[in-house]
Amino acid sequence: MFSRGQLIFAAFFAVSFILIMIWSYRKDIKLHKIYYNKVWLVALGIIAVIALFATLTFWLH
């Protein structure tokens, strides 16, 4: 399905991407604490809306 070279490239790309994302997050951690300290409230709200929609959908049918 994939050649050996493609698999090696995919593995290298995935590892590189993950390491760069970790480095970038670590670099911006001070800003994250300032601007994103209440992000769990947004996630909770989204989950509540989805649960409400699913409940209404199954209850009305």
Predicted model as a PDB file, atoms N, CA, C, CB and O in Angstrom, pLDDT in the B-factor column:
MODEL        1                                                                  
ATOM      1  N   MET A   1       0.822  -1.175   0.000  1.00 89.00           N  
ATOM      2  CA  MET A   1       0.000   0.000   0.000  1.00 89.00           C  
ATOM      3  C   MET A   1       0.881   1.258   0.000  1.00 89.00           C  
ATOM      4  CB  MET A   1      -0.943  -0.013   1.206  1.00 89.00           C  
ATOM      5  O   MET A   1       0.739   2.103  -0.884  1.00 89.00           O  
ATOM      6  N   PHE A   2       1.766   1.392   0.954  1.00 90.00           N  
ATOM      7  CA  PHE A   2       2.718   2.505   0.981  1.00 90.00           C  
ATOM      8  C   PHE A   2       4.121   1.949   0.823  1.00 90.00           C  
ATOM      9  CB  PHE A   2       2.594   3.329   2.300  1.00 90.00           C  
ATOM     10  O   PHE A   2       4.419   0.844   1.278  1.00 90.00           O  
ATOM     11  N   SER A   3       4.978   2.723   0.176  1.00 96.00           N  
ATOM     12  CA  SER A   3       6.360   2.278   0.033  1.00 96.00           C  
ATOM     13  C   SER A   3       7.104   2.523   1.349  1.00 96.00           C  
ATOM     14  CB  SER A   3       7.064   3.015  -1.150  1.00 96.00           C  
ATOM     15  O   SER A   3       6.628   3.246   2.224  1.00 96.00           O  
ATOM     16  N   ARG A   4       8.258   1.914   1.463  1.00 96.00           N  
ATOM     17  CA  ARG A   4       9.061   2.063   2.677  1.00 96.00           C  
ATOM     18  C   ARG A   4       9.459   3.525   2.885  1.00 96.00           C  
ATOM     19  CB  ARG A   4      10.317   1.174   2.605  1.00 96.00           C  
ATOM     20  O   ARG A   4       9.460   4.014   4.014  1.00 96.00           O  
ATOM     21  N   GLY A   5       9.796   4.219   1.804  1.00 96.00           N  
ATOM     22  CA  GLY A   5      10.175   5.624   1.901  1.00 96.00           C  
ATOM     23  C   GLY A   5       9.031   6.504   2.392  1.00 96.00           C  
ATOM     24  O   GLY A   5       9.250   7.435   3.167  1.00 96.00           O  
ATOM     25  N   GLN A   6       7.816   6.213   1.945  1.00 97.00           N  
ATOM     26  CA  GLN A   6       6.657   6.980   2.395  1.00 97.00           C  
ATOM     27  C   GLN A   6       6.398   6.761   3.879  1.00 97.00           C  
ATOM     28  CB  GLN A   6       5.418   6.601   1.585  1.00 97.00           C  
ATOM     29  O   GLN A   6       6.059   7.702   4.596  1.00 97.00           O  
ATOM     30  N   LEU A   7       6.554   5.535   4.340  1.00 97.00           N  
ATOM     31  CA  LEU A   7       6.353   5.249   5.761  1.00 97.00           C  
ATOM     32  C   LEU A   7       7.409   5.942   6.624  1.00 97.00           C  
ATOM     33  CB  LEU A   7       6.387   3.735   6.006  1.00 97.00           C  
ATOM     34  O   LEU A   7       7.098   6.465   7.694  1.00 97.00           O  
ATOM     35  N   ILE A   8       8.649   5.944   6.157  1.00 97.00           N  
ATOM     36  CA  ILE A   8       9.722   6.624   6.890  1.00 97.00           C  
ATOM     37  C   ILE A   8       9.438   8.124   6.936  1.00 97.00           C  
ATOM     38  CB  ILE A   8      11.109   6.349   6.231  1.00 97.00           C  
ATOM     39  O   ILE A   8       9.581   8.753   7.984  1.00 97.00           O  
ATOM     40  N   PHE A   9       9.035   8.693   5.802  1.00 98.00           N  
ATOM     41  CA  PHE A   9       8.706  10.117   5.778  1.00 98.00           C  
ATOM     42  C   PHE A   9       7.547  10.430   6.719  1.00 98.00           C  
ATOM     43  CB  PHE A   9       8.362  10.561   4.354  1.00 98.00           C  
ATOM     44  O   PHE A   9       7.596  11.420   7.449  1.00 98.00           O  
ATOM     45  N   ALA A  10       6.512   9.606   6.711  1.00 97.00           N  
ATOM     46  CA  ALA A  10       5.355   9.840   7.582  1.00 97.00           C  
ATOM     47  C   ALA A  10       5.756   9.793   9.051  1.00 97.00           C  
ATOM     48  CB  ALA A  10       4.256   8.806   7.306  1.00 97.00           C  
ATOM     49  O   ALA A  10       5.318  10.632   9.839  1.00 97.00           O  
ATOM     50  N   ALA A  11       6.577   8.828   9.424  1.00 98.00           N  
ATOM     51  CA  ALA A  11       7.024   8.726  10.812  1.00 98.00           C  
ATOM     52  C   ALA A  11       7.871   9.935  11.197  1.00 98.00           C  
ATOM     53  CB  ALA A  11       7.821   7.430  11.026  1.00 98.00           C  
ATOM     54  O   ALA A  11       7.690  10.502  12.275  1.00 98.00           O  
ATOM     55  N   PHE A  12       8.794  10.330  10.323  1.00 98.00           N  
ATOM     56  CA  PHE A  12       9.635  11.492  10.591  1.00 98.00           C  
ATOM     57  C   PHE A  12       8.789  12.758  10.710  1.00 98.00           C  
ATOM     58  CB  PHE A  12      10.686  11.657   9.485  1.00 98.00           C  
ATOM     59  O   PHE A  12       9.009  13.575  11.605  1.00 98.00           O  
ATOM     60  N   PHE A  13       7.828  12.918   9.811  1.00 98.00           N  
ATOM     61  CA  PHE A  13       6.960  14.091   9.834  1.00 98.00           C  
ATOM     62  C   PHE A  13       6.140  14.132  11.121  1.00 98.00           C  
ATOM     63  CB  PHE A  13       6.030  14.096   8.611  1.00 98.00           C  
ATOM     64  O   PHE A  13       6.038  15.184  11.753  1.00 98.00           O  
ATOM     65  N   ALA A  14       5.556  13.005  11.515  1.00 98.00           N  
ATOM     66  CA  ALA A  14       4.726  12.963  12.718  1.00 98.00           C  
ATOM     67  C   ALA A  14       5.545  13.310  13.958  1.00 98.00           C  
ATOM     68  CB  ALA A  14       4.086  11.578  12.878  1.00 98.00           C  
ATOM     69  O   ALA A  14       5.106  14.107  14.787  1.00 98.00           O  
ATOM     70  N   VAL A  15       6.722  12.723  14.089  1.00 98.00           N  
ATOM     71  CA  VAL A  15       7.568  12.997  15.259  1.00 98.00           C  
ATOM     72  C   VAL A  15       8.000  14.459  15.260  1.00 98.00           C  
ATOM     73  CB  VAL A  15       8.812  12.070  15.271  1.00 98.00           C  
ATOM     74  O   VAL A  15       7.961  15.113  16.302  1.00 98.00           O  
ATOM     75  N   SER A  16       8.407  14.973  14.113  1.00 98.00           N  
ATOM     76  CA  SER A  16       8.827  16.379  14.024  1.00 98.00           C  
ATOM     77  C   SER A  16       7.674  17.317  14.367  1.00 98.00           C  
ATOM     78  CB  SER A  16       9.359  16.696  12.613  1.00 98.00           C  
ATOM     79  O   SER A  16       7.854  18.280  15.113  1.00 98.00           O  
ATOM     80  N   PHE A  17       6.507  17.040  13.831  1.00 98.00           N  
ATOM     81  CA  PHE A  17       5.351  17.886  14.077  1.00 98.00           C  
ATOM     82  C   PHE A  17       5.000  17.907  15.557  1.00 98.00           C  
ATOM     83  CB  PHE A  17       4.158  17.407  13.257  1.00 98.00           C  
ATOM     84  O   PHE A  17       4.739  18.976  16.111  1.00 98.00           O  
ATOM     85  N   ILE A  18       4.988  16.753  16.205  1.00 98.00           N  
ATOM     86  CA  ILE A  18       4.663  16.680  17.629  1.00 98.00           C  
ATOM     87  C   ILE A  18       5.686  17.439  18.463  1.00 98.00           C  
ATOM     88  CB  ILE A  18       4.592  15.221  18.086  1.00 98.00           C  
ATOM     89  O   ILE A  18       5.317  18.154  19.394  1.00 98.00           O  
ATOM     90  N   LEU A  19       6.964  17.290  18.140  1.00 98.00           N  
ATOM     91  CA  LEU A  19       8.007  17.997  18.893  1.00 98.00           C  
ATOM     92  C   LEU A  19       7.903  19.512  18.717  1.00 98.00           C  
ATOM     93  CB  LEU A  19       9.395  17.517  18.453  1.00 98.00           C  
ATOM     94  O   LEU A  19       8.077  20.259  19.679  1.00 98.00           O  
ATOM     95  N   ILE A  20       7.621  19.966  17.503  1.00 97.00           N  
ATOM     96  CA  ILE A  20       7.476  21.405  17.263  1.00 97.00           C  
ATOM     97  C   ILE A  20       6.257  21.948  17.991  1.00 97.00           C  
ATOM     98  CB  ILE A  20       7.366  21.697  15.756  1.00 97.00           C  
ATOM     99  O   ILE A  20       6.298  23.058  18.523  1.00 97.00           O  
ATOM    100  N   MET A  21       5.169  21.180  18.022  1.00 96.00           N  
ATOM    101  CA  MET A  21       3.971  21.637  18.740  1.00 96.00           C  
ATOM    102  C   MET A  21       4.232  21.722  20.251  1.00 96.00           C  
ATOM    103  CB  MET A  21       2.783  20.686  18.459  1.00 96.00           C  
ATOM    104  O   MET A  21       3.771  22.659  20.904  1.00 96.00           O  
ATOM    105  N   ILE A  22       4.954  20.767  20.801  1.00 96.00           N  
ATOM    106  CA  ILE A  22       5.303  20.806  22.232  1.00 96.00           C  
ATOM    107  C   ILE A  22       6.166  22.016  22.519  1.00 96.00           C  
ATOM    108  CB  ILE A  22       6.036  19.513  22.663  1.00 96.00           C  
ATOM    109  O   ILE A  22       5.932  22.723  23.499  1.00 96.00           O  
ATOM    110  N   TRP A  23       7.159  22.266  21.684  1.00 96.00           N  
ATOM    111  CA  TRP A  23       8.055  23.411  21.855  1.00 96.00           C  
ATOM    112  C   TRP A  23       7.272  24.723  21.775  1.00 96.00           C  
ATOM    113  CB  TRP A  23       9.170  23.389  20.787  1.00 96.00           C  
ATOM    114  O   TRP A  23       7.488  25.630  22.578  1.00 96.00           O  
ATOM    115  N   SER A  24       6.372  24.816  20.813  1.00 94.00           N  
ATOM    116  CA  SER A  24       5.573  26.027  20.639  1.00 94.00           C  
ATOM    117  C   SER A  24       4.658  26.256  21.841  1.00 94.00           C  
ATOM    118  CB  SER A  24       4.743  25.938  19.351  1.00 94.00           C  
ATOM    119  O   SER A  24       4.525  27.387  22.308  1.00 94.00           O  
ATOM    120  N   TYR A  25       4.032  25.203  22.343  1.00 92.00           N  
ATOM    121  CA  TYR A  25       3.164  25.336  23.510  1.00 92.00           C  
ATOM    122  C   TYR A  25       3.960  25.780  24.728  1.00 92.00           C  
ATOM    123  CB  TYR A  25       2.449  24.013  23.800  1.00 92.00           C  
ATOM    124  O   TYR A  25       3.515  26.647  25.480  1.00 92.00           O  
ATOM    125  N   ARG A  26       5.120  25.197  24.921  1.00 93.00           N  
ATOM    126  CA  ARG A  26       5.962  25.572  26.064  1.00 93.00           C  
ATOM    127  C   ARG A  26       6.378  27.035  25.987  1.00 93.00           C  
ATOM    128  CB  ARG A  26       7.207  24.679  26.128  1.00 93.00           C  
ATOM    129  O   ARG A  26       6.457  27.719  27.008  1.00 93.00           O  
ATOM    130  N   LYS A  27       6.647  27.517  24.762  1.00 92.00           N  
ATOM    131  CA  LYS A  27       7.060  28.895  24.564  1.00 92.00           C  
ATOM    132  C   LYS A  27       5.939  29.873  24.917  1.00 92.00           C  
ATOM    133  CB  LYS A  27       7.504  29.105  23.126  1.00 92.00           C  
ATOM    134  O   LYS A  27       6.209  30.964  25.420  1.00 92.00           O  
ATOM    135  N   ASP A  28       4.700  29.499  24.661  1.00 92.00           N  
ATOM    136  CA  ASP A  28       3.560  30.388  24.869  1.00 92.00           C  
ATOM    137  C   ASP A  28       2.780  30.091  26.144  1.00 92.00           C  
ATOM    138  CB  ASP A  28       2.637  30.301  23.697  1.00 92.00           C  
ATOM    139  O   ASP A  28       1.664  30.588  26.294  1.00 92.00           O  
ATOM    140  N   ILE A  29       3.312  29.315  27.053  1.00 89.00           N  
ATOM    141  CA  ILE A  29       2.548  28.886  28.217  1.00 89.00           C  
ATOM    142  C   ILE A  29       2.142  30.059  29.112  1.00 89.00           C  
ATOM    143  CB  ILE A  29       3.353  27.884  29.019  1.00 89.00           C  
ATOM    144  O   ILE A  29       1.091  30.006  29.750  1.00 89.00           O  
ATOM    145  N   LYS A  30       2.958  31.118  29.169  1.00 89.00           N  
ATOM    146  CA  LYS A  30       2.603  32.282  29.986  1.00 89.00           C  
ATOM    147  C   LYS A  30       1.356  32.975  29.426  1.00 89.00           C  
ATOM    148  CB  LYS A  30       3.786  33.278  30.050  1.00 89.00           C  
ATOM    149  O   LYS A  30       0.481  33.392  30.186  1.00 89.00           O  
ATOM    150  N   LEU A  31       1.278  33.095  28.110  1.00 89.00           N  
ATOM    151  CA  LEU A  31       0.112  33.715  27.488  1.00 89.00           C  
ATOM    152  C   LEU A  31      -1.126  32.838  27.642  1.00 89.00           C  
ATOM    153  CB  LEU A  31       0.383  33.988  26.008  1.00 89.00           C  
ATOM    154  O   LEU A  31      -2.233  33.354  27.797  1.00 89.00           O  
ATOM    155  N   HIS A  32      -0.954  31.541  27.601  1.00 86.00           N  
ATOM    156  CA  HIS A  32      -2.093  30.627  27.753  1.00 86.00           C  
ATOM    157  C   HIS A  32      -2.728  30.783  29.123  1.00 86.00           C  
ATOM    158  CB  HIS A  32      -1.655  29.171  27.540  1.00 86.00           C  
ATOM    159  O   HIS A  32      -3.950  30.729  29.257  1.00 86.00           O  
ATOM    160  N   LYS A  33      -1.900  30.976  30.140  1.00 85.00           N  
ATOM    161  CA  LYS A  33      -2.442  31.130  31.497  1.00 85.00           C  
ATOM    162  C   LYS A  33      -3.228  32.427  31.637  1.00 85.00           C  
ATOM    163  CB  LYS A  33      -1.312  31.092  32.530  1.00 85.00           C  
ATOM    164  O   LYS A  33      -4.156  32.504  32.443  1.00 85.00           O  
ATOM    165  N   ILE A  34      -2.868  33.444  30.864  1.00 87.00           N  
ATOM    166  CA  ILE A  34      -3.564  34.733  30.942  1.00 87.00           C  
ATOM    167  C   ILE A  34      -4.872  34.698  30.158  1.00 87.00           C  
ATOM    168  CB  ILE A  34      -2.664  35.862  30.415  1.00 87.00           C  
ATOM    169  O   ILE A  34      -5.918  35.086  30.678  1.00 87.00           O  
ATOM    170  N   TYR A  35      -4.821  34.239  28.919  1.00 87.00           N  
ATOM    171  CA  TYR A  35      -5.956  34.376  28.020  1.00 87.00           C  
ATOM    172  C   TYR A  35      -6.897  33.174  27.984  1.00 87.00           C  
ATOM    173  CB  TYR A  35      -5.459  34.634  26.658  1.00 87.00           C  
ATOM    174  O   TYR A  35      -8.049  33.318  27.575  1.00 87.00           O  
ATOM    175  N   TYR A  36      -6.444  32.007  28.395  1.00 86.00           N  
ATOM    176  CA  TYR A  36      -7.257  30.802  28.263  1.00 86.00           C  
ATOM    177  C   TYR A  36      -7.518  30.124  29.596  1.00 86.00           C  
ATOM    178  CB  TYR A  36      -6.590  29.833  27.329  1.00 86.00           C  
ATOM    179  O   TYR A  36      -7.593  28.897  29.660  1.00 86.00           O  
ATOM    180  N   ASN A  37      -7.658  30.905  30.664  1.00 86.00           N  
ATOM    181  CA  ASN A  37      -7.829  30.290  31.978  1.00 86.00           C  
ATOM    182  C   ASN A  37      -9.249  29.774  32.212  1.00 86.00           C  
ATOM    183  CB  ASN A  37      -7.469  31.284  33.055  1.00 86.00           C  
ATOM    184  O   ASN A  37      -9.441  28.956  33.112  1.00 86.00           O  
ATOM    185  N   LYS A  38     -10.245  30.208  31.454  1.00 87.00           N  
ATOM    186  CA  LYS A  38     -11.625  29.743  31.639  1.00 87.00           C  
ATOM    187  C   LYS A  38     -12.132  28.953  30.436  1.00 87.00           C  
ATOM    188  CB  LYS A  38     -12.545  30.926  31.897  1.00 87.00           C  
ATOM    189  O   LYS A  38     -13.339  28.906  30.199  1.00 87.00           O  
ATOM    190  N   VAL A  39     -11.252  28.344  29.688  1.00 90.00           N  
ATOM    191  CA  VAL A  39     -11.657  27.628  28.482  1.00 90.00           C  
ATOM    192  C   VAL A  39     -12.499  26.393  28.821  1.00 90.00           C  
ATOM    193  CB  VAL A  39     -10.423  27.217  27.673  1.00 90.00           C  
ATOM    194  O   VAL A  39     -13.270  25.929  27.980  1.00 90.00           O  
ATOM    195  N   TRP A  40     -12.367  25.862  30.017  1.00 91.00           N  
ATOM    196  CA  TRP A  40     -13.156  24.689  30.397  1.00 91.00           C  
ATOM    197  C   TRP A  40     -14.638  25.043  30.477  1.00 91.00           C  
ATOM    198  CB  TRP A  40     -12.671  24.124  31.745  1.00 91.00           C  
ATOM    199  O   TRP A  40     -15.482  24.166  30.290  1.00 91.00           O  
ATOM    200  N   LEU A  41     -14.976  26.296  30.748  1.00 94.00           N  
ATOM    201  CA  LEU A  41     -16.385  26.694  30.766  1.00 94.00           C  
ATOM    202  C   LEU A  41     -16.999  26.631  29.368  1.00 94.00           C  
ATOM    203  CB  LEU A  41     -16.529  28.109  31.337  1.00 94.00           C  
ATOM    204  O   LEU A  41     -18.152  26.231  29.208  1.00 94.00           O  
ATOM    205  N   VAL A  42     -16.232  27.022  28.372  1.00 94.00           N  
ATOM    206  CA  VAL A  42     -16.704  26.952  26.991  1.00 94.00           C  
ATOM    207  C   VAL A  42     -16.914  25.494  26.593  1.00 94.00           C  
ATOM    208  CB  VAL A  42     -15.702  27.642  26.028  1.00 94.00           C  
ATOM    209  O   VAL A  42     -17.934  25.156  25.992  1.00 94.00           O  
ATOM    210  N   ALA A  43     -15.960  24.632  26.922  1.00 95.00           N  
ATOM    211  CA  ALA A  43     -16.080  23.203  26.603  1.00 95.00           C  
ATOM    212  C   ALA A  43     -17.296  22.598  27.307  1.00 95.00           C  
ATOM    213  CB  ALA A  43     -14.793  22.443  27.011  1.00 95.00           C  
ATOM    214  O   ALA A  43     -18.024  21.803  26.713  1.00 95.00           O  
ATOM    215  N   LEU A  44     -17.514  22.966  28.550  1.00 97.00           N  
ATOM    216  CA  LEU A  44     -18.670  22.477  29.295  1.00 97.00           C  
ATOM    217  C   LEU A  44     -19.977  22.944  28.653  1.00 97.00           C  
ATOM    218  CB  LEU A  44     -18.601  22.947  30.753  1.00 97.00           C  
ATOM    219  O   LEU A  44     -20.940  22.182  28.574  1.00 97.00           O  
ATOM    220  N   GLY A  45     -20.008  24.185  28.201  1.00 97.00           N  
ATOM    221  CA  GLY A  45     -21.190  24.707  27.523  1.00 97.00           C  
ATOM    222  C   GLY A  45     -21.477  23.979  26.223  1.00 97.00           C  
ATOM    223  O   GLY A  45     -22.632  23.672  25.928  1.00 97.00           O  
ATOM    224  N   ILE A  46     -20.448  23.701  25.445  1.00 97.00           N  
ATOM    225  CA  ILE A  46     -20.623  22.978  24.182  1.00 97.00           C  
ATOM    226  C   ILE A  46     -21.150  21.570  24.443  1.00 97.00           C  
ATOM    227  CB  ILE A  46     -19.293  22.914  23.401  1.00 97.00           C  
ATOM    228  O   ILE A  46     -22.059  21.107  23.754  1.00 97.00           O  
ATOM    229  N   ILE A  47     -20.582  20.893  25.432  1.00 98.00           N  
ATOM    230  CA  ILE A  47     -21.039  19.547  25.773  1.00 98.00           C  
ATOM    231  C   ILE A  47     -22.495  19.582  26.249  1.00 98.00           C  
ATOM    232  CB  ILE A  47     -20.132  18.927  26.861  1.00 98.00           C  
ATOM    233  O   ILE A  47     -23.278  18.694  25.911  1.00 98.00           O  
ATOM    234  N   ALA A  48     -22.858  20.601  27.028  1.00 98.00           N  
ATOM    235  CA  ALA A  48     -24.242  20.711  27.518  1.00 98.00           C  
ATOM    236  C   ALA A  48     -25.222  20.932  26.367  1.00 98.00           C  
ATOM    237  CB  ALA A  48     -24.361  21.862  28.534  1.00 98.00           C  
ATOM    238  O   ALA A  48     -26.309  20.355  26.358  1.00 98.00           O  
ATOM    239  N   VAL A  49     -24.843  21.761  25.400  1.00 98.00           N  
ATOM    240  CA  VAL A  49     -25.719  22.010  24.251  1.00 98.00           C  
ATOM    241  C   VAL A  49     -25.889  20.743  23.422  1.00 98.00           C  
ATOM    242  CB  VAL A  49     -25.156  23.146  23.374  1.00 98.00           C  
ATOM    243  O   VAL A  49     -27.000  20.430  22.996  1.00 98.00           O  
ATOM    244  N   ILE A  50     -24.813  20.018  23.191  1.00 98.00           N  
ATOM    245  CA  ILE A  50     -24.895  18.768  22.428  1.00 98.00           C  
ATOM    246  C   ILE A  50     -25.753  17.749  23.169  1.00 98.00           C  
ATOM    247  CB  ILE A  50     -23.485  18.191  22.171  1.00 98.00           C  
ATOM    248  O   ILE A  50     -26.573  17.067  22.554  1.00 98.00           O  
ATOM    249  N   ALA A  51     -25.572  17.640  24.486  1.00 97.00           N  
ATOM    250  CA  ALA A  51     -26.382  16.703  25.273  1.00 97.00           C  
ATOM    251  C   ALA A  51     -27.856  17.097  25.244  1.00 97.00           C  
ATOM    252  CB  ALA A  51     -25.881  16.646  26.726  1.00 97.00           C  
ATOM    253  O   ALA A  51     -28.724  16.231  25.138  1.00 97.00           O  
ATOM    254  N   LEU A  52     -28.143  18.384  25.338  1.00 97.00           N  
ATOM    255  CA  LEU A  52     -29.526  18.851  25.271  1.00 97.00           C  
ATOM    256  C   LEU A  52     -30.143  18.535  23.910  1.00 97.00           C  
ATOM    257  CB  LEU A  52     -29.594  20.360  25.545  1.00 97.00           C  
ATOM    258  O   LEU A  52     -31.280  18.069  23.838  1.00 97.00           O  
ATOM    259  N   PHE A  53     -29.407  18.784  22.844  1.00 97.00           N  
ATOM    260  CA  PHE A  53     -29.897  18.492  21.504  1.00 97.00           C  
ATOM    261  C   PHE A  53     -30.165  16.991  21.332  1.00 97.00           C  
ATOM    262  CB  PHE A  53     -28.888  18.977  20.452  1.00 97.00           C  
ATOM    263  O   PHE A  53     -31.199  16.602  20.790  1.00 97.00           O  
ATOM    264  N   ALA A  54     -29.230  16.151  21.795  1.00 95.00           N  
ATOM    265  CA  ALA A  54     -29.414  14.708  21.679  1.00 95.00           C  
ATOM    266  C   ALA A  54     -30.617  14.245  22.501  1.00 95.00           C  
ATOM    267  CB  ALA A  54     -28.146  13.969  22.131  1.00 95.00           C  
ATOM    268  O   ALA A  54     -31.389  13.403  22.043  1.00 95.00           O  
ATOM    269  N   THR A  55     -30.781  14.780  23.695  1.00 96.00           N  
ATOM    270  CA  THR A  55     -31.918  14.413  24.538  1.00 96.00           C  
ATOM    271  C   THR A  55     -33.237  14.795  23.881  1.00 96.00           C  
ATOM    272  CB  THR A  55     -31.804  15.083  25.908  1.00 96.00           C  
ATOM    273  O   THR A  55     -34.168  13.990  23.845  1.00 96.00           O  
ATOM    274  N   LEU A  56     -33.325  16.007  23.365  1.00 95.00           N  
ATOM    275  CA  LEU A  56     -34.546  16.443  22.694  1.00 95.00           C  
ATOM    276  C   LEU A  56     -34.836  15.629  21.454  1.00 95.00           C  
ATOM    277  CB  LEU A  56     -34.449  17.900  22.330  1.00 95.00           C  
ATOM    278  O   LEU A  56     -35.987  15.294  21.174  1.00 95.00           O  
ATOM    279  N   THR A  57     -33.777  15.306  20.700  1.00 93.00           N  
ATOM    280  CA  THR A  57     -33.948  14.527  19.474  1.00 93.00           C  
ATOM    281  C   THR A  57     -34.527  13.152  19.790  1.00 93.00           C  
ATOM    282  CB  THR A  57     -32.606  14.382  18.731  1.00 93.00           C  
ATOM    283  O   THR A  57     -35.476  12.720  19.136  1.00 93.00           O  
ATOM    284  N   PHE A  58     -33.977  12.464  20.774  1.00 91.00           N  
ATOM    285  CA  PHE A  58     -34.462  11.113  21.108  1.00 91.00           C  
ATOM    286  C   PHE A  58     -35.804  11.169  21.830  1.00 91.00           C  
ATOM    287  CB  PHE A  58     -33.432  10.372  21.980  1.00 91.00           C  
ATOM    288  O   PHE A  58     -36.610  10.250  21.683  1.00 91.00           O  
ATOM    289  N   TRP A  59     -36.065  12.209  22.595  1.00 89.00           N  
ATOM    290  CA  TRP A  59     -37.309  12.326  23.326  1.00 89.00           C  
ATOM    291  C   TRP A  59     -38.488  12.615  22.400  1.00 89.00           C  
ATOM    292  CB  TRP A  59     -37.193  13.409  24.371  1.00 89.00           C  
ATOM    293  O   TRP A  59     -39.599  12.138  22.635  1.00 89.00           O  
ATOM    294  N   LEU A  60     -38.242  13.404  21.337  1.00 86.00           N  
ATOM    295  CA  LEU A  60     -39.319  13.778  20.415  1.00 86.00           C  
ATOM    296  C   LEU A  60     -39.618  12.699  19.384  1.00 86.00           C  
ATOM    297  CB  LEU A  60     -38.965  15.061  19.705  1.00 86.00           C  
ATOM    298  O   LEU A  60     -40.645  12.770  18.708  1.00 86.00           O  
ATOM    299  N   HIS A  61     -38.758  11.712  19.247  1.00 80.00           N  
ATOM    300  CA  HIS A  61     -39.010  10.666  18.248  1.00 80.00           C  
ATOM    301  C   HIS A  61     -39.498   9.414  18.875  1.00 80.00           C  
ATOM    302  CB  HIS A  61     -37.779  10.372  17.454  1.00 80.00           C  
ATOM    303  O   HIS A  61     -39.759   8.434  18.176  1.00 80.00           O  
TER     304      HIS A  61                                                      
ENDMDL                                                                          
END                                                                             
